[in-house]
Amino acid sequence: MLVTLIDDSIPFNGLTPASQPLGGAEKAFASLPAALARAGHTVRVINRTPHTMGIDDVSWVDWDGRRPPITEVLIAFRKPRLLEFVRATSARILWLTGPADYLDRPQVKDMLERTEARLVFLGRTHQDSYTGSGESSLRNISPGVREEYRDADEMKPAETPTAIVTTHPKHGLDWLLDVWTSRIRPKVPNAELHIYSAAFKKADSGTTLPDDLDVIYRKALAAEQDGIVFKSPAGDRDMSQAYRHARVHLYPGSEREMYCSTLAESQAVGVPAVARPMGAVKERVIGDKSAFLTDNDSDFADHAIRMLSDEEEWTSASIVARRHGRSRSWDTTASEFETVFR
């Protein structure tokens, strides 16, 4: 079938995730087209790609290029108005990534009814954020994990016990810093917490942050003597290597986080996690086996300390994380998308 995917957010294409940092949603959009092409479909993507080009048998077309008159399947990314970008003869799909409360707006409801759109969510937690009707047109399809993580070499933890945090600083980093400095670091005094944040690295270079971010940045900066290290997010090739050297992924989380992409990726490499059970966290890990879920400060710290210092427990959790995280490829995700439009 002729499948057209539409996104009008930022410049990227199918080559971007391997070498440059990209948000989880954008990375998902960059990954699905090639998987659909491997399944035998003719696939084109219309977005703000830096260059019109073919990548892995997918045609990436610049947003300002010629708009095709028709497609068989249209997959609109996040924005309902994109459902009418091209006429579709078989199916119109709205692929959602954030909380779906905005779909209750009257003008959006009208758009969904007019286009007979089928809604694809990232999982059960995500679908539960939708209060509308039409169960037959709803599907939850978990994203795959990219091969850079699924094919990563065996874990090789750094000599310095290292924890990582990858979530947006406003998603609980302030809380995590308190737990780290008061409970975790005193028990593992040589441990480091690597904070992957583009905003914090820019602040290191003199960029002024918004007030709400600056408060968290200053707090982290003041805790550098407690093993806090700022790191720049990277493309998948480099991030998969960084994960190999970590002992635990600390994930404070947010109730509005419907994907938790970096958690899925680190699990595939073999990094156990300690996380608060918020948003879609439970759908990306195996609780009490590949990750430990709690919103209690003391329990969170205890689990983190064991992952940083207990070799036997760490090995057991790492093996389960690696097996679980590698179980879902983008080819599997593509095959489930096929059931929506066939």
C-alpha positions as a Markdown table, in Angstrom:
| # | Residue | x | y | z |
|---|---|---|---|---|
| 1 | Met | 0.0 | 0.0 | 0.0 |
| 2 | Leu | 1.0 | 3.6 | -0.5 |
| 3 | Val | 1.5 | 5.0 | 3.1 |
| 4 | Thr | 2.1 | 8.7 | 3.7 |
| 5 | Leu | 3.3 | 10.0 | 7.1 |
| 6 | Ile | 2.9 | 13.7 | 7.9 |
| 7 | Asp | 4.6 | 15.8 | 10.6 |
| 8 | Asp | 5.2 | 19.6 | 10.7 |
| 9 | Ser | 7.3 | 19.9 | 13.9 |
| 10 | Ile | 11.1 | 20.2 | 13.6 |
| 11 | Pro | 13.7 | 19.3 | 11.0 |
| 12 | Phe | 14.8 | 15.7 | 11.1 |
| 13 | Asn | 14.7 | 12.5 | 9.0 |
| 14 | Gly | 15.4 | 8.8 | 9.2 |
| 15 | Leu | 19.1 | 9.4 | 9.5 |
| 16 | Thr | 18.9 | 11.8 | 12.4 |
| 17 | Pro | 18.4 | 9.6 | 15.5 |
| 18 | Ala | 21.6 | 7.6 | 15.1 |
| 19 | Ser | 23.9 | 10.6 | 15.3 |
| 20 | Gln | 21.9 | 13.5 | 16.9 |
| 21 | Pro | 19.8 | 13.8 | 20.0 |
| 22 | Leu | 16.1 | 13.7 | 19.3 |
| 23 | Gly | 12.9 | 13.7 | 21.4 |
| 24 | Gly | 11.3 | 10.3 | 21.9 |
| 25 | Ala | 8.2 | 11.2 | 19.9 |
| 26 | Glu | 10.2 | 12.5 | 16.9 |
| 27 | Lys | 12.5 | 9.4 | 17.1 |
| 28 | Ala | 9.4 | 7.2 | 16.9 |
| 29 | Phe | 8.2 | 9.1 | 13.8 |
| 30 | Ala | 11.7 | 8.7 | 12.3 |
| 31 | Ser | 11.7 | 4.9 | 12.9 |
| 32 | Leu | 8.3 | 3.7 | 11.7 |
| 33 | Pro | 8.6 | 4.5 | 8.0 |
| 34 | Ala | 11.6 | 2.2 | 7.3 |
| 35 | Ala | 9.9 | -0.6 | 9.2 |
| 36 | Leu | 6.7 | -0.1 | 7.0 |
| 37 | Ala | 8.9 | -0.2 | 3.9 |
| 38 | Arg | 10.6 | -3.4 | 5.0 |
| 39 | Ala | 7.0 | -4.9 | 5.3 |
| 40 | Gly | 6.6 | -4.2 | 1.6 |
| 41 | His | 4.7 | -0.9 | 1.5 |
| 42 | Thr | 5.6 | 2.2 | -0.6 |
| 43 | Val | 6.3 | 4.8 | 2.0 |
| 44 | Arg | 6.8 | 8.6 | 1.8 |
| 45 | Val | 7.2 | 11.1 | 4.6 |
| 46 | Ile | 6.4 | 14.7 | 4.4 |
| 47 | Asn | 8.0 | 16.8 | 7.2 |
| 48 | Arg | 10.6 | 19.4 | 7.7 |
| 49 | Thr | 13.5 | 17.1 | 6.6 |
| 50 | Pro | 16.7 | 19.1 | 5.9 |
| 51 | His | 16.9 | 17.4 | 2.5 |
| 52 | Thr | 14.5 | 15.7 | 0.2 |
| 53 | Met | 16.1 | 12.2 | -0.2 |
| 54 | Gly | 15.6 | 8.5 | -0.1 |
| 55 | Ile | 16.5 | 6.7 | 3.1 |
| 56 | Asp | 16.0 | 3.0 | 3.7 |
| 57 | Asp | 13.5 | 2.8 | 0.8 |
| 58 | Val | 11.5 | 5.7 | 2.2 |
| 59 | Ser | 11.0 | 9.0 | 0.3 |
| 60 | Trp | 11.5 | 11.9 | 2.7 |
| 61 | Val | 10.0 | 15.0 | 1.2 |
| 62 | Asp | 10.5 | 18.6 | 2.5 |
| 63 | Trp | 7.4 | 20.3 | 3.9 |
| 64 | Asp | 7.5 | 23.0 | 1.2 |
| 65 | Gly | 7.8 | 20.5 | -1.6 |
| 66 | Arg | 5.0 | 19.4 | -3.9 |
| 67 | Arg | 2.0 | 18.0 | -2.0 |
| 68 | Pro | 0.8 | 14.7 | -3.4 |
| 69 | Pro | -2.9 | 14.6 | -4.4 |
| 70 | Ile | -3.7 | 11.2 | -2.9 |
| 71 | Thr | -2.5 | 8.3 | -0.7 |
| 72 | Glu | -4.0 | 5.0 | 0.4 |
| 73 | Val | -3.1 | 5.4 | 4.1 |
| 74 | Leu | -2.4 | 8.7 | 5.8 |
| 75 | Ile | -0.7 | 8.7 | 9.2 |
| 76 | Ala | -0.9 | 12.2 | 10.8 |
| 77 | Phe | 1.5 | 12.7 | 13.7 |
| 78 | Arg | 0.0 | 14.3 | 16.8 |
| 79 | Lys | -2.0 | 17.2 | 15.2 |
| 80 | Pro | -5.6 | 16.4 | 14.0 |
| 81 | Arg | -5.5 | 19.2 | 11.4 |
| 82 | Leu | -2.9 | 17.1 | 9.5 |
| 83 | Leu | -5.6 | 14.5 | 8.8 |
| 84 | Glu | -6.8 | 16.5 | 5.9 |
| 85 | Phe | -3.3 | 17.2 | 4.4 |
| 86 | Val | -3.7 | 14.6 | 1.7 |
| 87 | Arg | -6.8 | 12.7 | 0.5 |
| 88 | Ala | -6.7 | 9.1 | 1.8 |
| 89 | Thr | -8.6 | 6.3 | 0.1 |
| 90 | Ser | -8.3 | 3.6 | 2.7 |
| 91 | Ala | -7.5 | 5.0 | 6.2 |
| 92 | Arg | -6.7 | 8.1 | 8.1 |
| 93 | Ile | -4.7 | 7.5 | 11.3 |
| 94 | Leu | -3.9 | 10.0 | 14.0 |
| 95 | Trp | -0.8 | 8.8 | 15.8 |
| 96 | Leu | -0.8 | 10.4 | 19.3 |
| 97 | Thr | 2.1 | 10.8 | 21.7 |
| 98 | Gly | 1.0 | 13.1 | 24.5 |
| 99 | Pro | -2.0 | 13.1 | 26.9 |
| 100 | Ala | -5.2 | 13.0 | 24.8 |
| 101 | Asp | -7.3 | 15.5 | 26.7 |
| 102 | Tyr | -7.2 | 18.0 | 23.9 |
| 103 | Leu | -9.2 | 15.6 | 21.7 |
| 104 | Asp | -12.3 | 16.5 | 23.7 |
| 105 | Arg | -12.4 | 20.0 | 22.1 |
| 106 | Pro | -15.5 | 20.5 | 19.9 |
| 107 | Gln | -13.5 | 21.4 | 16.8 |
| 108 | Val | -11.2 | 18.4 | 17.2 |
| 109 | Lys | -14.1 | 16.0 | 17.7 |
| 110 | Asp | -15.7 | 17.4 | 14.5 |
| 111 | Met | -12.4 | 16.8 | 12.6 |
| 112 | Leu | -12.2 | 13.2 | 13.9 |
| 113 | Glu | -15.8 | 12.5 | 12.9 |
| 114 | Arg | -15.5 | 14.1 | 9.5 |
| 115 | Thr | -12.3 | 12.2 | 8.6 |
| 116 | Glu | -13.4 | 8.9 | 10.3 |
| 117 | Ala | -9.9 | 8.9 | 11.8 |
| 118 | Arg | -8.5 | 5.9 | 13.6 |
| 119 | Leu | -6.6 | 6.8 | 16.8 |
| 120 | Val | -3.3 | 5.1 | 17.7 |
| 121 | Phe | -2.0 | 5.5 | 21.3 |
| 122 | Leu | 1.4 | 4.5 | 22.7 |
| 123 | Gly | -0.1 | 2.1 | 25.3 |
| 124 | Arg | -2.9 | 1.5 | 27.8 |
| 125 | Thr | -1.9 | 4.3 | 30.0 |
| 126 | His | -2.0 | 6.7 | 27.1 |
| 127 | Gln | -5.3 | 5.4 | 25.8 |
| 128 | Asp | -6.8 | 5.9 | 29.3 |
| 129 | Ser | -6.1 | 9.6 | 29.0 |
| 130 | Tyr | -8.7 | 9.7 | 26.2 |
| 131 | Thr | -12.3 | 10.2 | 27.4 |
| 132 | Gly | -14.0 | 10.1 | 24.0 |
| 133 | Ser | -16.0 | 7.2 | 22.5 |
| 134 | Gly | -15.6 | 5.0 | 19.5 |
| 135 | Glu | -13.7 | 2.0 | 20.9 |
| 136 | Ser | -13.6 | 0.3 | 17.5 |
| 137 | Ser | -11.4 | 3.1 | 16.1 |
| 138 | Leu | -8.9 | 3.1 | 19.0 |
| 139 | Arg | -5.7 | 1.1 | 19.2 |
| 140 | Asn | -2.7 | 1.2 | 21.5 |
| 141 | Ile | 0.6 | 0.2 | 19.8 |
| 142 | Ser | 3.8 | 0.3 | 21.8 |
| 143 | Pro | 6.7 | 1.8 | 20.0 |
| 144 | Gly | 9.7 | -0.4 | 19.1 |
| 145 | Val | 13.2 | 0.0 | 20.3 |
| 146 | Arg | 15.9 | 1.0 | 17.8 |
| 147 | Glu | 18.6 | -1.4 | 16.8 |
| 148 | Glu | 21.4 | 0.7 | 18.3 |
| 149 | Tyr | 20.0 | -0.4 | 21.7 |
| 150 | Arg | 18.8 | -3.8 | 20.9 |
| 151 | Asp | 22.2 | -4.7 | 19.3 |
| 152 | Ala | 24.4 | -3.0 | 21.9 |
| 153 | Asp | 27.4 | -4.9 | 23.2 |
| 154 | Glu | 27.3 | -6.5 | 26.7 |
| 155 | Met | 27.2 | -4.2 | 29.7 |
| 156 | Lys | 30.5 | -2.9 | 31.0 |
| 157 | Pro | 29.8 | -0.7 | 34.0 |
| 158 | Ala | 32.3 | 2.0 | 34.7 |
| 159 | Glu | 34.7 | 1.6 | 37.7 |
| 160 | Thr | 32.9 | 4.6 | 39.3 |
| 161 | Pro | 29.4 | 3.5 | 40.2 |
| 162 | Thr | 27.2 | 5.5 | 37.8 |
| 163 | Ala | 23.6 | 6.4 | 37.9 |
| 164 | Ile | 21.9 | 8.2 | 35.0 |
| 165 | Val | 18.8 | 10.4 | 34.7 |
| 166 | Thr | 17.4 | 11.4 | 31.3 |
| 167 | Thr | 14.0 | 12.9 | 32.0 |
| 168 | His | 13.2 | 16.5 | 31.6 |
| 169 | Pro | 14.5 | 18.5 | 34.6 |
| 170 | Lys | 11.0 | 19.6 | 35.4 |
| 171 | His | 9.8 | 16.0 | 35.6 |
| 172 | Gly | 11.0 | 15.4 | 39.2 |
| 173 | Leu | 14.7 | 16.2 | 39.1 |
| 174 | Asp | 14.4 | 18.6 | 42.0 |
| 175 | Trp | 13.0 | 15.7 | 44.1 |
| 176 | Leu | 15.6 | 13.2 | 42.8 |
| 177 | Leu | 18.4 | 15.6 | 43.8 |
| 178 | Asp | 17.2 | 15.6 | 47.4 |
| 179 | Val | 17.0 | 11.8 | 47.5 |
| 180 | Trp | 20.5 | 11.5 | 45.9 |
| 181 | Thr | 22.3 | 14.0 | 48.2 |
| 182 | Ser | 20.6 | 13.0 | 51.4 |
| 183 | Arg | 20.1 | 9.2 | 51.1 |
| 184 | Ile | 22.0 | 7.6 | 48.2 |
| 185 | Arg | 25.4 | 9.4 | 48.0 |
| 186 | Pro | 26.1 | 9.0 | 51.7 |
| 187 | Lys | 25.8 | 5.2 | 51.3 |
| 188 | Val | 27.8 | 5.1 | 48.1 |
| 189 | Pro | 30.3 | 8.0 | 48.5 |
| 190 | Asn | 32.1 | 7.4 | 45.2 |
| 191 | Ala | 29.0 | 7.2 | 43.1 |
| 192 | Glu | 28.1 | 9.7 | 40.3 |
| 193 | Leu | 24.8 | 10.9 | 39.0 |
| 194 | His | 25.0 | 11.8 | 35.3 |
| 195 | Ile | 22.2 | 14.2 | 34.3 |
| 196 | Tyr | 21.6 | 14.2 | 30.6 |
| 197 | Ser | 20.1 | 17.6 | 29.8 |
| 198 | Ala | 20.7 | 19.9 | 26.8 |
| 199 | Ala | 19.3 | 22.8 | 28.8 |
| 200 | Phe | 21.8 | 22.4 | 31.6 |
| 201 | Lys | 24.7 | 22.0 | 29.2 |
| 202 | Lys | 23.7 | 25.3 | 27.5 |
| 203 | Ala | 23.5 | 26.9 | 30.9 |
| 204 | Asp | 27.1 | 25.8 | 31.5 |
| 205 | Ser | 28.0 | 27.7 | 28.4 |
| 206 | Gly | 26.3 | 30.9 | 29.6 |
| 207 | Thr | 22.8 | 30.5 | 28.2 |
| 208 | Thr | 20.1 | 32.0 | 30.5 |
| 209 | Leu | 17.5 | 29.5 | 31.5 |
| 210 | Pro | 13.8 | 30.2 | 32.3 |
| 211 | Asp | 13.3 | 30.9 | 36.0 |
| 212 | Asp | 11.7 | 27.5 | 36.7 |
| 213 | Leu | 14.5 | 25.6 | 35.1 |
| 214 | Asp | 17.2 | 27.8 | 36.5 |
| 215 | Val | 16.2 | 27.0 | 40.1 |
| 216 | Ile | 16.7 | 23.3 | 39.4 |
| 217 | Tyr | 20.0 | 23.9 | 37.5 |
| 218 | Arg | 21.4 | 26.0 | 40.4 |
| 219 | Lys | 20.4 | 23.2 | 42.9 |
| 220 | Ala | 22.2 | 20.6 | 40.8 |
| 221 | Leu | 25.2 | 22.9 | 40.4 |
| 222 | Ala | 25.4 | 23.3 | 44.1 |
| 223 | Ala | 25.5 | 19.5 | 44.5 |
| 224 | Glu | 28.5 | 18.9 | 42.2 |
| 225 | Gln | 30.5 | 17.8 | 45.3 |
| 226 | Asp | 28.0 | 15.0 | 45.7 |
| 227 | Gly | 28.9 | 13.4 | 42.3 |
| 228 | Ile | 26.6 | 15.4 | 40.1 |
| 229 | Val | 27.8 | 15.5 | 36.4 |
| 230 | Phe | 26.1 | 17.3 | 33.6 |
| 231 | Lys | 26.1 | 15.4 | 30.2 |
| 232 | Ser | 24.9 | 16.3 | 26.7 |
| 233 | Pro | 22.2 | 14.1 | 25.2 |
| 234 | Ala | 23.5 | 12.3 | 22.1 |
| 235 | Gly | 22.4 | 10.3 | 19.2 |
| 236 | Asp | 21.5 | 6.6 | 19.6 |
| 237 | Arg | 25.0 | 5.3 | 18.7 |
| 238 | Asp | 26.6 | 7.3 | 21.5 |
| 239 | Met | 23.8 | 7.0 | 24.0 |
| 240 | Ser | 23.8 | 3.2 | 23.7 |
| 241 | Gln | 27.4 | 3.2 | 24.7 |
| 242 | Ala | 26.8 | 5.6 | 27.6 |
| 243 | Tyr | 24.1 | 3.2 | 28.9 |
| 244 | Arg | 26.5 | 0.3 | 28.8 |
| 245 | His | 28.7 | 2.0 | 31.4 |
| 246 | Ala | 25.8 | 2.8 | 33.9 |
| 247 | Arg | 24.6 | 0.7 | 36.7 |
| 248 | Val | 21.1 | 2.2 | 37.2 |
| 249 | His | 18.7 | 4.5 | 35.4 |
| 250 | Leu | 17.0 | 6.7 | 38.0 |
| 251 | Tyr | 13.6 | 7.8 | 36.6 |
| 252 | Pro | 11.6 | 10.3 | 38.7 |
| 253 | Gly | 8.9 | 10.5 | 36.0 |
| 254 | Ser | 5.7 | 12.5 | 35.4 |
| 255 | Glu | 2.0 | 11.6 | 35.3 |
| 256 | Arg | 1.8 | 13.2 | 31.8 |
| 257 | Glu | 4.6 | 11.1 | 30.3 |
| 258 | Met | 3.0 | 8.7 | 28.0 |
| 259 | Tyr | 6.1 | 7.2 | 26.3 |
| 260 | Cys | 9.2 | 7.0 | 28.6 |
| 261 | Ser | 11.4 | 6.3 | 25.5 |
| 262 | Thr | 14.8 | 6.6 | 27.2 |
| 263 | Leu | 13.7 | 4.1 | 29.8 |
| 264 | Ala | 12.7 | 1.6 | 27.1 |
| 265 | Glu | 16.1 | 2.2 | 25.4 |
| 266 | Ser | 18.3 | 1.8 | 28.5 |
| 267 | Gln | 16.4 | -1.4 | 29.5 |
| 268 | Ala | 17.3 | -2.9 | 26.1 |
| 269 | Val | 21.0 | -2.2 | 26.7 |
| 270 | Gly | 20.7 | -3.9 | 30.1 |
| 271 | Val | 20.4 | -1.0 | 32.6 |
| 272 | Pro | 18.2 | -1.7 | 35.6 |
| 273 | Ala | 15.9 | 1.1 | 36.7 |
| 274 | Val | 14.5 | 2.6 | 39.8 |
| 275 | Ala | 11.5 | 4.7 | 39.0 |
| 276 | Arg | 8.4 | 6.3 | 40.5 |
| 277 | Pro | 5.3 | 4.6 | 39.0 |
| 278 | Met | 4.1 | 7.6 | 37.1 |
| 279 | Gly | 2.7 | 7.9 | 33.6 |
| 280 | Ala | 3.6 | 4.9 | 31.3 |
| 281 | Val | 6.6 | 3.7 | 33.4 |
| 282 | Lys | 5.0 | 0.4 | 34.2 |
| 283 | Glu | 4.6 | -0.4 | 30.5 |
| 284 | Arg | 8.3 | -0.1 | 29.7 |
| 285 | Val | 9.7 | -2.3 | 32.5 |
| 286 | Ile | 9.1 | -5.5 | 34.5 |
| 287 | Gly | 8.4 | -4.4 | 38.0 |
| 288 | Asp | 10.6 | -5.9 | 40.7 |
| 289 | Lys | 12.7 | -7.7 | 38.1 |
| 290 | Ser | 14.1 | -5.3 | 35.5 |
| 291 | Ala | 13.1 | -2.2 | 37.5 |
| 292 | Phe | 12.0 | -1.2 | 41.0 |
| 293 | Leu | 9.0 | 1.0 | 41.2 |
| 294 | Thr | 8.2 | 3.2 | 44.3 |
| 295 | Asp | 7.2 | 6.7 | 45.2 |
| 296 | Asn | 8.6 | 6.3 | 48.7 |
| 297 | Asp | 11.9 | 8.3 | 49.2 |
| 298 | Ser | 13.5 | 5.7 | 51.4 |
| 299 | Asp | 12.6 | 2.7 | 49.3 |
| 300 | Phe | 13.7 | 4.5 | 46.1 |
| 301 | Ala | 17.1 | 5.2 | 47.7 |
| 302 | Asp | 17.5 | 1.7 | 49.0 |
| 303 | His | 16.9 | 0.2 | 45.5 |
| 304 | Ala | 19.3 | 2.6 | 43.9 |
| 305 | Ile | 22.0 | 1.8 | 46.5 |
| 306 | Arg | 21.7 | -1.9 | 45.8 |
| 307 | Met | 22.0 | -1.4 | 42.1 |
| 308 | Leu | 25.0 | 0.8 | 42.6 |
| 309 | Ser | 26.8 | -1.5 | 45.0 |
| 310 | Asp | 25.4 | -5.1 | 45.0 |
| 311 | Glu | 26.9 | -7.0 | 42.1 |
| 312 | Glu | 24.6 | -10.1 | 42.4 |
| 313 | Glu | 21.4 | -8.1 | 42.5 |
| 314 | Trp | 22.5 | -5.8 | 39.7 |
| 315 | Thr | 23.4 | -8.7 | 37.4 |
| 316 | Ser | 20.1 | -10.4 | 37.9 |
| 317 | Ala | 18.1 | -7.2 | 37.2 |
| 318 | Ser | 20.4 | -6.3 | 34.2 |
| 319 | Ile | 19.8 | -9.7 | 32.5 |
| 320 | Val | 16.0 | -9.3 | 32.8 |
| 321 | Ala | 16.1 | -5.7 | 31.6 |
| 322 | Arg | 18.2 | -6.6 | 28.5 |
| 323 | Arg | 15.9 | -9.6 | 27.6 |
| 324 | His | 12.7 | -7.6 | 28.1 |
| 325 | Gly | 14.0 | -4.4 | 26.4 |
| 326 | Arg | 15.1 | -6.2 | 23.3 |
| 327 | Ser | 11.8 | -8.0 | 22.8 |
| 328 | Arg | 10.1 | -5.3 | 20.7 |
| 329 | Ser | 11.5 | -4.2 | 17.4 |
| 330 | Trp | 10.1 | -1.5 | 15.1 |
| 331 | Asp | 9.2 | -4.3 | 12.6 |
| 332 | Thr | 6.8 | -5.6 | 15.3 |
| 333 | Thr | 5.3 | -2.2 | 15.7 |
| 334 | Ala | 4.9 | -1.8 | 12.0 |
| 335 | Ser | 3.1 | -5.1 | 11.7 |
| 336 | Glu | 0.6 | -3.9 | 14.3 |
| 337 | Phe | 0.1 | -0.6 | 12.4 |
| 338 | Glu | -0.8 | -2.7 | 9.4 |
| 339 | Thr | -3.7 | -4.2 | 11.3 |
| 340 | Val | -5.1 | -0.7 | 11.7 |
| 341 | Phe | -5.2 | 0.2 | 8.0 |
| 342 | Arg | -5.7 | -3.2 | 6.3 |
